[in-house]
Amino acid sequence: MVYDIIIVGAGPAGLTAAVYALRAKKSVLILEKGALGGQMTFSPKIENYPGFIELSGNELADKMTEQALNLGAEIELGQVTQVRDNGETKTVVTEDGEFEAKTVILAVGAEHRRLGLQNEEELIGSGVSFCAVCDAAFFNGQEVCVAGGGNSAMQEALLLSENCTKVTMIQNLAFLTGEEALKQKTTAKNNIEIIYNSVVTGLIAENGLKAIEIQNTETLEKSTVKTDGLFVAVGLRPDTDPFRDFISLDQYGYIAADESCVTDIPGVFCAGDCRVKTVRQVSTAAADGAVAAIAAVKYIG
């Protein structure tokens, strides 16, 4: 069978793309290697998605998945390893087989880089977070830490400083990296403290995160910082490795496409956190999904 559209990734971008494509009466196959819903399933509470005062990432994922299935989407679980351009059709290769379609939408997302510490995954949503925009309100009047010292980390710290009594940044270098304007704003904040030449080496938990262990990279001395939360801001990693030889990526591995979601390969589109963009939220991923699906439908004709 040749599908009209194959969507790689079942996060908010991919699931929204499926809804728009199916409503345009196109046949759709969604391929997902992990949990349906993608990164949003890690969020215990989402309070900034239109139409819902509050719900968990899993609840929103279930609603989106149910909507796509009710419209007739097919979903296959499996790791995509390659996409081939055959001209009028595209072949999507997985570990379990091959699928063919007239168009492909890559909605593979981007993962927050982890610190690689014991208990890190278990503490996500219980003190460990990757998004101040999403979770800052849960730490009102509390003390938190931020791991990182680049643009993302400074933006996280500045946002958290509006809600928290104290924000402690843990930076592995002797200086902050990133834009000068952000550095000035960050260092000017009275409730932001920066610990330089240090890395987070441990998470101390008891019914949630209670403290972090840090180590000075020069003296190797270790110390403990009590904290109510740790925001990890050491970068994102787009899940685009299987497509490096297929499609144009920027220097960081993001798909080189703008708001049109059109790539340099005719019939191949992208959506969500895997493309070059400045804001990565559930709502912006969903918006990309709509744009990419409409573009794919128009391409099919």
Summary of the structure (lengths in Angstrom):
residues: 301
radius of gyration: 20.7
end to end distance: 18.6
largest distance: 64.5
contacts: 1059
relative contact order: 0.18
helix: 27%
strand: 31%
